[in-house]
Structure formats: structure tokens, C-alpha cells
Amino acid sequence: MRIVIFSNTYSSEKFQCITPLVNFMEKSGVEMFVDKSFYEFISQKLNISLNIAGLINEKDDFDGDIAFSIGGDGTFLKTATRIGRKEIPILGINTGRLGFLADVASNEVQHVLPEILNKKYTVENRSLLKLSTNNKSFHGYNYALNEVAVLKFDHSSMITIHAYIDNNYLNSYQADGLIISTPTGSTAYSMSVGGPIIEPTAANFVISPIAPHSLNARPLVITDNSIITLRMESRKQKVLISLDGRSEEFDREVVVTIQKADFHTRVVKRLNHTFYDTIRTKLMWGMDSR
């Protein structure tokens, strides 16, 4: 088995799972390909020596049977960006905080690895959003697993976003911004502004305004075969467009088109571990702290 490993490099105390993970894979004869920055981090900061098959640089082409993302959901999103169209299944090992994508706790690693090597897991296909603009390309990877957000620039006053669905006028949102979310992203930025939670394999997208001027501007669930077009008005010359937290400045005259991508991000899930288990645990549903 060829395993590709990505991780953040923020905090050495969060990586107690690395040593048992590496030891197990070396004993099992797994081929490990490790992101170069993470390899340098664990070699210098954690003083861990790895017997690896190769390093992966930012622009390298690579392949593997499965990818490990070690960190939080932000690390998982970066891993998904690096995987791109390769559709290598990704297992998220959580050394962060909440973790909806990276939902395998670091203290579960020794139990999970045998399951992975014996292929006792399932893979979910998660939809992505594709961003297109009329006058400037988003730098690099123009796809998002969680959401595309159009935001007011800096500390300017609210912006007006004219939204169209399949060329049919929907609404003019006066707000701090607008979030177009996948089902995967429904538990991320969209949820923080009052958007609904959606089962991650559902065929839907969510449109959620950020701090709307009108209280009757509510989140809207649409089918994922819809094409969304956005036009902006702003007192500032610029607006921000963010894909999974990767932001760029655009002229306010930009016309934004958002639609479903023609490939998926494949997410590894443990057997008998469901999305409903995850949200019940992470959101503490049914718990009474009194």
C-alpha cells in the first residue's frame, strides 16, 4: 500500500500520534510518501527518523492508494487541494479542535491503521464547487470543498450582491457577504451564519448571507446542478472572493459563476461511524451540562 502523508507544521505538542503511526506503517511494509515541509518539521522538531519512499514537493505529481491528513479541518482542506483531481481517498486524523472532516481522533490511530491496511473502511464522494469569473482567474486551484464566499473588502460598508440561479433572478443581498456552501461545508462557515446542516452526500448547495441588512434574507437550499451567478455593487473598488479560506481581491465589476465541479473529493470513513454520530458528538446534541 502506498500512503501519502500531509500535515500542518504548527505545534509539535499536538503530534503524539506520529511515532506510533510511523512505527506501525514501517512494520507493515507500507510505502510512505511524505510532504516535504512536514518531513522537515518532524525530523527537526520531533527528532523522528522516517524510512520513506519519497518526498512530495508543492508542485510534484504523485500517486497513492490513500492519503493521511494530520491536523484539523483546515489541514484536510489543504490536503484536498493538493490531491485535486487525483481523487485519492483522504483519511483525516484530528490533532486540532472540532474536526468534522478530520474526525478520527489522534488517540484512535492505533485502532484505525489495521482497519485501513485491511481495507475495512468506506469512501464517500463529496461534491466541490467550481469558481469561474469573467475577467480574472482565481490564482491556482479554483475549486472549493467547503464554500465559496464573496465578502466586502476590508472594513468597508456592506455590499450588494445580485444573485441568479440558472439565469433566473433570485435576490439582491445587502450584507457583509454571501456564502455558497457544499453539504460538506454546511458544518463550517455556513453554519456559523445560521445555515442548515446538510448530510454530506446530499445533492444540494446552500446560499447563506452574512449579516444581511434585511432580517427576511434567509439561507436557501438549492439543487447542486444549479448554476449560480453573482454580480456585486460596493462603495469600494474591490471585493474579496474566498475559496475554503484562500482569499483574493477582485474588482467589484467581476461576474462570478459557481457550479458543481466535475470531480469529487473522496473522504475515508470508518465502518459503523456515521455522519450522525459525528454531529451528535461534535455538537453535543442531547447533552445536558446543567
C-alpha positions in Angstrom: 0.0 0.0 0.0 1.2 3.5 -0.9 0.2 6.1 1.7 0.7 9.8 1.1 1.0 11.9 4.3 0.2 15.6 4.6 0.0 17.7 7.8 0.3 21.1 9.3 3.5 22.2 11.0 2.2 24.4 13.7 2.6 22.8 17.1 4.9 19.9 18.0 3.0 19.0 21.2 -0.1 18.0 19.1 1.7 15.2 17.3 1.9 12.4 19.9 0.3 10.2 17.3 3.1 10.4 14.8 5.5 7.9 16.4 3.0 5.0 16.8 1.7 5.8 13.3 5.1 5.7 11.7 6.2 2.6 13.6 3.1 0.7 12.6 3.4 1.6 9.0 7.1 0.7 8.9 6.4 -2.7 10.4 3.6 -3.3 8.0 5.8 -2.7 4.9 3.8 0.4 3.8 5.3 2.7 1.3 5.2 6.2 2.8 5.4 9.4 0.7 5.6 12.5 2.9 5.0 16.2 2.2 8.5 17.8 2.3 7.6 20.6 4.7 6.1 18.1 7.2 9.1 15.7 6.8 11.4 18.6 7.7 9.2 19.5 10.6 9.1 16.1 12.3 12.8 15.5 11.6 13.9 18.8 13.2 11.2 19.5 15.8 10.2 16.0 16.8 13.5 14.2 16.1 11.7 11.4 14.3 13.6 9.4 11.7 11.4 8.1 8.8 12.1 5.3 6.4 10.2 6.8 3.5 9.8 6.0 -0.2 9.8 9.6 -1.3 9.2 13.3 -0.6 6.4 15.4 -2.1 7.1 19.0 -3.1 4.4 21.6 -3.7 4.4 21.1 -7.4 5.2 17.4 -7.6 3.0 14.9 -9.3 2.3 12.0 -7.1 0.0 9.0 -6.6 -1.1 6.8 -3.8 -3.7 4.4 -2.5 -4.8 6.6 0.4 -3.8 10.0 1.8 -3.5 10.8 5.5 -4.3 14.4 6.6 -2.9 15.0 10.1 -4.2 18.2 11.7 -7.7 19.8 11.8 -10.3 20.5 9.1 -8.1 23.3 7.7 -5.3 20.8 7.1 -7.8 18.5 5.5 -9.0 21.3 3.1 -5.3 21.9 2.1 -4.8 18.2 1.6 -7.9 18.1 -0.7 -6.4 21.0 -2.7 -3.1 19.1 -3.1 -5.0 15.9 -4.1 -7.2 17.8 -6.6 -8.4 15.7 -9.5 -6.4 12.6 -8.4 -9.3 11.6 -6.2 -7.1 9.7 -3.8 -9.2 8.9 -0.7 -8.3 11.0 2.3 -8.4 10.0 6.0 -8.5 12.9 8.4 -6.6 12.4 11.7 -7.6 15.1 14.1 -5.0 16.9 16.2 -7.0 20.1 16.0 -10.2 21.1 17.7 -13.7 20.4 16.4 -13.0 18.3 13.3 -15.9 17.3 11.0 -13.6 16.3 8.1 -10.7 15.2 10.3 -12.9 13.1 12.5 -10.5 10.3 13.6 -9.1 11.3 17.0 -5.4 11.1 17.4 -5.7 8.5 20.2 -7.6 6.2 17.8 -4.8 5.9 15.3 -3.5 2.5 16.5 -7.0 1.1 16.1 -7.7 2.7 12.8 -4.5 1.7 11.0 -5.2 -2.0 10.9 -8.6 -1.2 9.5 -7.1 0.9 6.7 -4.5 -1.8 5.8 -7.2 -4.4 5.7 -9.4 -2.1 3.6 -12.2 -2.1 6.3 -13.5 1.3 5.6 -15.9 3.2 3.3 -15.3 6.1 0.9 -17.7 9.0 0.5 -17.7 11.1 -2.7 -18.0 14.8 -1.7 -19.1 17.5 -4.1 -16.9 20.5 -4.8 -17.7 24.0 -6.1 -16.0 25.4 -9.2 -15.5 29.1 -9.4 -15.4 31.0 -12.8 -15.1 34.7 -13.3 -15.5 36.9 -16.4 -12.3 39.0 -16.2 -9.7 37.4 -13.9 -8.9 33.8 -12.9 -8.7 32.8 -9.3 -5.0 32.2 -8.7 -4.2 28.4 -8.7 -6.9 26.0 -7.6 -10.3 27.4 -8.4 -12.3 24.7 -6.5 -13.7 24.5 -3.0 -14.7 21.6 -0.9 -16.4 23.7 1.8 -17.5 27.0 0.3 -17.1 30.0 -1.9 -17.6 33.3 -0.1 -18.0 36.7 -1.6 -17.1 39.3 1.0 -16.9 43.1 1.5 -13.4 44.4 1.2 -11.5 45.3 4.3 -13.6 47.4 6.7 -15.9 48.9 4.1 -19.7 49.2 4.4 -21.8 46.3 3.3 -22.0 45.3 -0.3 -25.0 44.4 -2.6 -24.8 41.0 -4.2 -27.3 40.3 -7.0 -27.8 36.5 -7.2 -29.2 34.5 -10.1 -30.0 30.8 -10.3 -29.8 29.3 -13.8 -30.1 32.9 -15.1 -33.3 33.4 -13.0 -33.1 36.4 -10.7 -33.1 35.3 -7.0 -32.4 38.2 -4.8 -30.2 41.3 -4.1 -28.5 40.7 -0.8 -27.4 43.7 1.1 -24.9 42.1 3.5 -21.3 41.7 4.6 -21.1 38.9 2.1 -22.6 35.7 0.7 -21.6 32.1 1.2 -22.2 29.3 -1.3 -21.7 26.1 0.6 -21.5 22.4 -0.3 -23.1 19.8 2.0 -19.6 19.2 3.4 -19.2 22.9 4.2 -22.7 23.1 5.8 -21.0 22.5 9.2 -18.3 25.2 8.6 -18.6 28.9 7.7 -22.2 28.5 6.5 -23.3 27.0 9.9 -21.7 29.9 11.7 -24.0 32.4 10.0 -27.2 30.3 10.6 -27.2 28.0 7.6 -28.7 24.5 7.9 -26.7 21.3 8.4 -26.9 19.0 5.4 -26.0 15.3 5.1 -22.6 15.5 3.3 -23.5 13.3 0.3 -26.8 15.1 -0.4 -27.2 16.7 -3.9 -27.6 20.3 -2.6 -25.8 23.6 -2.2 -26.7 26.3 0.4 -26.8 30.1 -0.2 -26.3 31.9 3.1 -26.0 35.7 3.6 -23.5 37.1 6.1 -25.0 39.7 8.4 -27.8 40.7 6.0 -29.3 44.2 6.3 -32.8 42.6 5.9 -33.9 40.0 8.5 -36.0 38.2 6.0 -32.9 37.2 3.9 -32.7 33.6 5.0 -30.4 30.7 3.9 -31.6 28.8 0.9 -31.0 25.2 -0.1 -30.9 24.5 -3.9 -30.1 21.5 -6.1 -26.4 21.0 -6.9 -27.0 21.0 -10.6 -27.8 24.7 -10.4 -25.5 27.4 -11.9 -25.2 30.4 -9.6 -24.2 33.8 -11.0 -23.3 36.8 -8.7 -22.9 40.5 -9.5 -21.6 43.0 -7.0 -22.1 46.6 -6.0 -19.8 48.2 -3.5 -18.6 51.7 -2.4 -15.1 50.2 -2.5 -13.5 49.3 -5.8 -12.6 45.8 -4.6 -14.4 42.8 -3.2 -12.9 39.6 -1.7 -13.6 36.1 -3.0 -12.6 33.2 -0.8 -12.4 29.5 -1.6 -12.1 27.4 1.6 -10.3 30.4 3.2 -8.0 31.2 0.3 -8.9 34.8 -0.5 -8.1 37.1 -3.4 -9.1 40.6 -4.3 -11.3 41.2 -7.3 -12.7 44.3 -8.9 -16.3 44.9 -7.9 -17.4 44.7 -11.6 -16.5 41.0 -11.6 -19.2 38.5 -12.6 -18.9 35.3 -10.6 -20.2 31.9 -11.7 -20.3 29.0 -9.3 -21.3 25.4 -10.2 -20.6 21.8 -9.3 -17.2 20.5 -10.2 -16.8 17.6 -12.5 -14.8 15.5 -9.9 -15.1 14.7 -6.2 -13.0 14.7 -3.1 -13.1 11.2 -1.7 -13.3 11.0 2.2 -12.4 7.9 4.1 -14.9 6.9 6.9 -14.5 4.2 9.4 -17.1 1.4 9.3 -20.1 1.9 11.5 -19.1 5.6 12.1 -21.8 7.8 10.6 -22.2 11.5 10.0 -25.0 11.4 12.6 -22.5 10.1 15.2 -20.2 12.9 14.2 -22.6 15.8 14.6 -24.1 14.3 17.7 -20.7 14.1 19.3 -19.1 17.3 17.9 -22.2 19.5 18.6 -23.0 17.7 21.8 -26.6 17.1 20.9 -28.6 15.5 23.7 -26.1 16.6 26.3 -27.3 18.4 29.4 -24.5 20.4 31.1 -26.7 21.6 33.9 
